[in-house]
Amino acid sequence: MAERVKKLFRQSGVIPVLDDRVVLITARGSDRWIIPKGYIVKGLSPADSAAKEAYEEAGLIGTVSRDLAGEYRYRKFGKHFSVEVYPLYIETMLEEWDEMHQRRRRIVSPGEALDMIVHDNLKSIVAGFFNMLD
């Protein structure tokens, strides 16, 4: 029987796009490569909230698209999360940012990003965005 989810925590994130490349960051406290994401801030749209996370977690400033690139789910600490993912077209990469001492940041090709990202559903969203699906 399928597991019933009692509460689903909503988050939003971005695929940070710099020309034809992707900017990935590490999760706080691990070497797993992820995209900037976090809880949707009250009073902000999911897309704007995701852009705020990109600024705080990766020092990225740009234009976030309102077109949803995809959505994925994951579990952490016994909680269930749903993440809406939007493209962020980078205009500025800051040299210093809020979480620079807690995370690493790398600019990679879409193919490298697919090799680095662990979460399969996030990989599919990135591959779909860059038209790399088989």
Secondary structure, 3 states (H helix, E strand, C coil): CCCCCCCEEEEEEEEEEECCEEEEEECCCCCCEECCEEECCCCCCHHHHHHHHHHHHHCEEEEECCCCCEEEEEEECCEEEEEEEEEEEEEEECCCCCCCCCCCEEEECHHHHHHHECCHHHHHHHHHHCCCCC
